[in-house]
């Protein structure tokens, strides 16, 4: 979990799709990951990457 005393941003990835739609794989660069949700502290620049597969 991100430090409760600091502002944070949550990013949710779409985890299901139809035929020909990329499917979520994983997050990198997050302070915390819960399922398809990435949490990042809003204290400075961060790089977050979501990986999808077809």
C-alpha positions as CSV (number, residue, x, y, z in Angstrom):
1,X,0.0,0.0,0.0
2,X,1.2,3.6,-0.7
3,X,2.0,5.7,2.3
4,X,-1.4,6.9,3.7
5,X,0.1,10.3,4.5
6,X,1.0,11.1,0.9
7,X,-1.2,11.8,-2.1
8,X,-1.4,8.9,-4.5
9,X,-2.7,8.0,-8.0
10,X,-4.4,4.8,-8.8
11,X,-4.4,3.4,-12.3
12,X,-6.7,0.5,-13.3
13,X,-6.0,-1.7,-16.3
14,X,-8.7,-3.3,-18.3
15,X,-8.4,-7.0,-17.7
16,X,-10.8,-8.6,-20.2
17,X,-11.5,-8.1,-23.8
18,X,-13.0,-9.6,-26.8
19,X,-11.4,-11.3,-29.8
20,X,-8.3,-9.4,-31.0
21,X,-8.1,-7.1,-27.9
22,X,-4.9,-7.0,-25.9
23,X,-5.1,-8.5,-22.4
24,X,-3.4,-7.0,-19.4
25,X,-0.3,-8.8,-18.1
26,X,1.5,-6.8,-15.4
27,X,2.5,-3.4,-14.0
28,X,6.1,-2.2,-13.5
29,X,7.2,0.9,-11.6
30,X,4.3,1.0,-9.1
31,X,4.7,1.6,-5.4
32,X,2.0,-1.0,-4.8
33,X,0.0,-3.4,-7.1
34,X,-3.3,-5.0,-6.2
35,X,-4.7,-7.1,-9.0
36,X,-4.9,-4.8,-12.0
37,X,-4.6,-1.6,-10.0
38,X,-1.3,0.3,-9.8
39,X,-0.8,2.8,-7.0
40,X,1.9,5.5,-7.3
41,X,2.8,8.2,-4.7
42,X,2.4,11.6,-6.2
43,X,5.6,13.0,-4.7
44,X,7.6,13.4,-7.9
45,X,8.2,12.1,-11.4
46,X,7.5,8.4,-11.9
47,X,7.5,6.0,-14.8
48,X,4.9,3.3,-14.8
49,X,4.5,0.7,-17.5
50,X,1.6,-1.7,-18.2
51,X,2.3,-4.8,-20.2
52,X,-0.4,-6.3,-22.5
53,X,-0.4,-9.3,-24.7
54,X,-2.6,-10.3,-27.7
